[in-house]
Amino acid sequence: MTAPVVTVFGGTGFIGRHVVRRLARRGVRIRVVTRRADRALYLKPLGDVGQIVPIVSRLGDNAGLVRAIEGADWVVNLVGILTERPGQKFEDVHARLPGRIAAIAKAAGVKRIVHLSSIGAAPDASSAYARSKAAGERALREVFPESTVLRPSVVFGPEDGFFNMLGSISRVAPALPIFFSGLPRIELDGIFPRPNFAKAGATRMQPVYVGDVADAALAALDDPKTAGQTYELGGPAIYSYRGLVELALQVIERHRCLVPVPFFALEAAAFVASAIPFSPLTRDIPRLMKAHNVVGSGALGLADLGVTPTALELVLPTYLHVYRAGRVSRRATQA
């Protein structure tokens, strides 16, 4: 029998490379949609000669999407952005693209679609990111109701943005901020008032290993019973934001002061930074950081896909150690 053909959108990204690697091990033929072919070349050694083929297309090019999907048996959409840039807007990438992919896939006779969304996706979410993710799920299901949606929490792994960011900042910053909403509770220390910052860094997260997310995507493709289902993917433990910062500092063996900062200060900084082109701090970031990011009660999850979640403590030291004092920076080692 001819090996199945799978088209992967977002295959050159953090999660995408792990999905492509696992698909290659299955012996399927893989098309990786990319704006530039050279960005996908590093994936080719993951498979046999000719098994992984870059398909050059911009996501706004409908004819390019048709070429990428036509003849495919499966489609995996991993495309996502955390902040908007010129030419990359939540409305286009998160809200509209899934529906466009679904319509082309339906016309092309694609059997399965697995779509990566995010925990917290909801039409009434405070962040534009989460609202656009919900709109994309809705557009996808309107056209291809049998698609499978995966909603991961914060994803960790060697190339992640979250823990590597904490490691990079800790190299140079004497203190790290932990954020809180409202005003601190005032307590009496003897006869003197003292602010209590116990709620600082209280946002809850359930980090999930990138390899587990990739395994979940393949499990969804394999099992027809996952059609039309939504799975929320989280690791085996829930942490506060403060707890994650403390764990990262413990792994990299650095001591930093944790400074409580009100969210309104971060929002003010984001308002100013939003006027700077390509600023990583946007007005949507504080809204995202305020929202808890954990698997909902009663939601289907990794266990329902036959995936055992990997503990953060087992993986974090394998890549975050490069930020320990005296270590050469990751960029220097890759130069």
C-alpha positions as CSV (number, residue, x, y, z in Angstrom):
1,M,0.0,0.0,0.0
2,T,1.1,3.6,-0.7
3,A,2.3,5.5,2.4
4,P,-0.2,8.2,3.5
5,V,0.6,11.8,2.6
6,V,0.3,14.4,5.4
7,T,0.5,18.2,4.9
8,V,1.8,20.0,8.0
9,F,1.3,23.7,8.5
10,G,3.7,25.2,11.0
11,G,6.1,22.2,10.6
12,T,9.2,24.4,10.9
13,G,8.3,25.7,14.3
14,F,8.9,24.6,17.9
15,I,6.2,22.0,18.1
16,G,6.2,21.3,14.3
17,R,9.7,19.8,14.2
18,H,8.7,17.2,16.8
19,V,5.5,16.3,14.9
20,V,7.5,16.0,11.7
21,R,10.1,13.8,13.3
22,R,7.4,11.4,14.6
23,L,5.6,11.3,11.3
24,A,8.8,10.5,9.5
25,R,9.4,7.5,11.8
26,R,6.0,6.2,10.8
27,G,7.1,6.2,7.1
28,V,4.5,8.6,5.9
29,R,5.2,11.2,3.2
30,I,5.3,14.7,4.6
31,R,4.7,18.1,3.0
32,V,5.9,21.0,5.1
33,V,4.3,24.3,4.1
34,T,6.7,27.2,4.5
35,R,7.2,30.7,3.2
36,R,10.8,29.9,2.4
37,A,12.1,26.5,1.4
38,D,15.5,27.0,3.2
39,R,13.6,27.2,6.6
40,A,12.5,23.6,6.2
41,L,15.8,22.1,5.0
42,Y,16.9,21.2,8.5
43,L,13.9,18.8,8.7
44,K,14.8,16.7,5.7
45,P,17.5,14.6,7.5
46,L,14.7,13.5,9.9
47,G,13.4,11.2,7.1
48,D,14.5,9.2,4.1
49,V,15.4,10.8,0.8
50,G,12.4,12.5,-0.6
51,Q,10.2,11.7,2.4
52,I,10.0,15.3,3.7
53,V,9.2,17.9,1.0
54,P,9.0,21.7,1.6
55,I,6.0,23.3,-0.1
56,V,6.6,27.0,-0.6
57,S,3.4,29.0,0.0
58,R,2.3,32.1,1.9
59,L,-0.6,31.4,4.1
60,G,-2.6,34.1,2.4
61,D,-2.1,32.4,-1.0
62,N,-5.2,30.3,-1.7
63,A,-3.7,28.6,-4.8
64,G,-0.6,27.7,-2.7
65,L,-2.8,26.2,0.0
66,V,-4.6,24.1,-2.7
67,R,-1.3,22.8,-4.0
68,A,-0.1,21.9,-0.5
69,I,-3.3,20.0,0.4
70,E,-4.3,18.4,-2.8
71,G,-3.7,14.7,-2.7
72,A,-3.0,14.6,1.0
73,D,-4.7,12.1,3.3
74,W,-4.1,14.0,6.6
75,V,-3.6,17.7,7.5
76,V,-2.0,19.0,10.7
77,N,-2.3,22.7,11.4
78,L,0.2,23.9,14.0
79,V,0.3,27.6,12.9
80,G,0.2,30.1,15.7
81,I,1.6,33.5,16.7
82,L,1.9,34.9,20.3
83,T,2.1,38.6,19.2
84,E,0.9,40.4,16.1
85,R,3.3,41.8,13.5
86,P,2.8,43.6,10.2
87,G,1.4,41.0,7.9
88,Q,0.7,38.6,10.8
89,K,-2.6,39.3,12.6
90,F,-4.6,37.1,14.9
91,E,-7.6,37.5,12.7
92,D,-5.8,36.1,9.7
93,V,-3.6,33.5,11.3
94,H,-5.8,32.1,14.0
95,A,-9.4,33.0,13.1
96,R,-9.6,32.7,9.3
97,L,-6.8,30.3,8.3
98,P,-8.3,27.2,9.9
99,G,-11.5,27.7,8.0
100,R,-9.7,28.2,4.7
101,I,-7.6,25.1,5.3
102,A,-10.7,23.1,6.2
103,A,-12.6,24.1,3.1
104,I,-9.7,23.1,0.8
105,A,-9.2,19.9,2.7
106,K,-12.9,19.0,2.5
107,A,-12.9,19.6,-1.3
108,A,-9.7,17.6,-1.7
109,G,-11.1,14.6,0.2
110,V,-8.7,14.8,3.2
111,K,-9.6,12.1,5.8
112,R,-8.3,13.7,9.0
113,I,-7.5,17.2,10.3
114,V,-5.7,17.8,13.6
115,H,-5.7,21.4,14.7
116,L,-3.6,23.0,17.4
117,S,-5.4,25.6,19.5
118,S,-4.8,26.7,23.1
119,I,-6.2,26.3,26.5
120,G,-8.3,29.3,27.3
121,A,-9.6,29.7,23.8
122,A,-13.1,31.3,24.3
123,P,-15.2,33.9,22.4
124,D,-15.5,36.0,25.6
125,A,-11.8,35.7,26.6
126,S,-10.1,39.0,27.7
127,S,-7.1,38.5,25.3
128,A,-7.4,38.9,21.6
129,Y,-5.1,35.9,21.2
130,A,-7.6,33.5,23.0
131,R,-10.6,35.0,21.2
132,S,-9.0,34.5,17.8
133,K,-8.1,30.9,18.7
134,A,-11.8,30.3,19.6
135,A,-12.9,31.8,16.3
136,G,-10.5,29.6,14.4
137,E,-11.9,26.5,16.1
138,R,-15.4,27.6,15.2
139,A,-14.5,28.2,11.6
140,L,-12.7,24.9,11.3
141,R,-15.6,22.9,12.8
142,E,-18.2,24.7,10.6
143,V,-16.6,23.2,7.5
144,F,-14.9,20.1,8.8
145,P,-16.8,19.0,12.0
146,E,-14.9,15.7,12.3
147,S,-11.6,17.6,12.9
148,T,-9.7,17.0,16.1
149,V,-8.7,20.0,18.2
150,L,-5.8,20.0,20.6
151,R,-5.5,22.7,23.3
152,P,-2.1,22.7,25.0
153,S,-1.1,24.7,28.1
154,V,2.3,26.3,28.1
155,V,4.6,24.0,26.1
156,F,8.1,23.3,27.3
157,G,11.1,21.7,25.7
158,P,14.6,22.6,24.5
159,E,13.5,25.3,22.1
160,D,10.6,26.8,24.1
161,G,10.1,30.5,24.6
162,F,8.9,30.6,28.2
163,F,11.8,28.9,30.2
164,N,14.5,30.0,27.8
165,M,13.2,33.6,28.3
166,L,13.5,33.2,32.1
167,G,17.0,31.8,31.7
168,S,18.1,34.6,29.4
169,I,16.7,37.4,31.7
170,S,18.2,35.8,34.8
171,R,21.7,36.1,33.3
172,V,21.6,39.9,33.4
173,A,18.8,40.9,35.7
174,P,19.3,41.1,39.5
175,A,15.6,40.6,40.0
176,L,12.6,39.1,38.3
177,P,9.1,40.4,38.4
178,I,6.1,38.4,39.6
179,F,2.8,40.0,38.9
180,F,-0.4,40.4,40.9
181,S,-3.9,41.9,40.4
182,G,-5.5,44.6,42.5
183,L,-3.8,45.9,45.7
184,P,-1.8,43.9,48.2
185,R,-3.5,43.0,51.5
186,I,-2.3,45.2,54.4
187,E,-1.4,43.4,57.6
188,L,-0.1,44.7,60.9
189,D,3.4,43.8,61.9
190,G,3.2,44.7,65.5
191,I,1.9,48.3,65.2
192,F,3.2,48.8,61.7
193,P,1.3,48.1,58.5
194,R,2.9,45.7,56.1
195,P,1.8,44.8,52.6
196,N,1.2,41.1,52.0
197,F,2.1,40.0,48.4
198,A,1.0,36.4,48.8
199,K,-1.1,36.6,45.6
200,A,1.9,37.8,43.5
201,G,2.6,35.3,40.8
202,A,-0.5,33.3,41.6
203,T,-1.6,32.6,38.0
204,R,-1.8,28.9,37.6
205,M,-0.2,27.0,34.7
206,Q,0.1,23.3,33.7
207,P,3.2,23.0,31.5
208,V,3.1,20.2,28.9
209,Y,6.2,18.6,27.3
210,V,6.5,19.3,23.6
211,G,7.1,15.6,22.9
212,D,3.8,14.8,24.6
213,V,2.0,17.3,22.4
214,A,3.5,15.7,19.3
215,D,2.5,12.2,20.5
216,A,-1.0,13.5,21.1
217,A,-1.2,14.8,17.5
218,L,-0.2,11.4,16.1
219,A,-2.5,9.6,18.4
220,A,-5.4,11.8,17.2
221,L,-4.5,11.0,13.5
222,D,-4.4,7.3,14.3
223,D,-7.7,7.0,16.1
224,P,-10.9,7.7,14.2
225,K,-12.7,8.0,17.6
226,T,-11.0,11.3,18.2
227,A,-12.9,12.9,15.3
228,G,-14.9,15.9,16.4
229,Q,-13.3,15.9,19.8
230,T,-11.4,18.6,21.7
231,Y,-8.5,17.6,24.0
232,E,-6.9,19.9,26.6
233,L,-3.2,19.0,27.1
234,G,-1.5,19.6,30.3
235,G,1.4,18.1,32.3
236,P,1.1,16.0,35.4
237,A,1.3,19.0,37.8
238,I,-0.1,22.5,38.2
239,Y,2.2,25.3,39.2
240,S,1.8,29.0,40.0
241,Y,3.7,31.4,37.9
242,R,5.9,32.2,40.9
243,G,6.5,28.4,41.4
244,L,7.7,28.1,37.8
245,V,10.1,31.1,38.2
246,E,11.5,29.6,41.4
247,L,11.9,26.2,39.7
248,A,13.8,27.7,36.8
249,L,16.1,29.6,39.1
250,Q,16.8,26.4,41.1
251,V,17.7,24.5,37.9
252,I,20.1,27.2,36.7
253,E,21.5,27.6,40.2
254,R,21.0,31.4,40.3
255,H,19.6,33.5,43.2
256,R,17.4,36.4,42.1
257,C,15.1,38.6,44.0
258,L,11.4,38.2,43.1
259,V,9.8,41.6,43.0
260,P,6.0,41.8,43.2
261,V,4.7,44.1,40.4
262,P,1.0,45.1,39.9
263,F,-0.5,44.1,36.6
264,F,-1.5,47.7,35.9
265,A,2.2,48.6,35.8
266,L,2.8,45.9,33.2
267,E,-0.2,47.1,31.3
268,A,1.1,50.7,31.3
269,A,4.5,49.4,30.1
270,A,2.8,47.4,27.3
271,F,0.8,50.5,26.3
272,V,4.0,52.4,25.8
273,A,5.8,49.5,24.2
274,S,3.0,48.9,21.7
275,A,4.1,52.1,19.9
276,I,7.5,50.5,19.2
277,P,7.6,48.4,16.0
278,F,8.2,44.6,16.6
279,S,8.1,45.1,20.4
280,P,7.7,41.7,22.2
281,L,5.6,43.3,24.8
282,T,2.1,44.1,23.5
283,R,-1.1,45.2,25.2
284,D,-2.4,41.6,24.8
285,I,0.4,40.0,26.9
286,P,-0.8,41.2,30.3
287,R,-4.3,39.9,29.5
288,L,-2.8,36.5,28.7
289,M,-0.7,36.4,31.8
290,K,-3.7,37.1,34.1
291,A,-5.6,34.1,32.8
292,H,-5.1,30.6,34.4
293,N,-3.8,28.1,31.9
294,V,-4.8,24.7,33.2
295,V,-6.9,21.7,31.9
296,G,-10.5,22.2,32.6
297,S,-12.5,19.9,34.9
298,G,-13.9,17.0,32.9
299,A,-12.0,17.9,29.7
300,L,-10.5,15.1,27.6
301,G,-6.8,15.1,27.9
302,L,-3.5,13.3,27.2
303,A,-4.6,10.1,29.0
304,D,-7.6,9.8,26.7
305,L,-5.1,9.8,23.8
306,G,-2.9,7.1,25.5
307,V,-0.1,9.6,26.3
308,T,1.5,9.6,29.7
309,P,2.4,13.2,30.6
310,T,6.1,13.9,31.2
311,A,7.1,15.7,34.4
312,L,8.6,19.2,34.0
313,E,11.3,18.4,36.6
314,L,12.7,15.6,34.4
315,V,13.2,17.6,31.3
316,L,14.0,21.1,32.4
317,P,17.5,20.4,33.6
318,T,18.4,18.8,30.3
319,Y,18.3,22.1,28.4
320,L,18.1,24.9,30.9
321,H,21.5,24.1,32.4
322,V,23.2,26.3,29.7
323,Y,22.0,29.3,31.7
324,R,24.0,28.4,34.8
325,A,26.8,30.8,35.9
326,G,30.0,30.1,34.0
327,R,28.3,28.4,31.1
328,V,28.7,29.6,27.5
329,S,25.5,31.0,26.2
330,R,23.3,28.9,23.9
331,R,23.9,31.4,21.0
332,A,27.6,31.2,21.4
333,T,27.6,27.4,21.3
334,Q,25.5,27.4,18.1
335,A,27.7,30.0,16.4
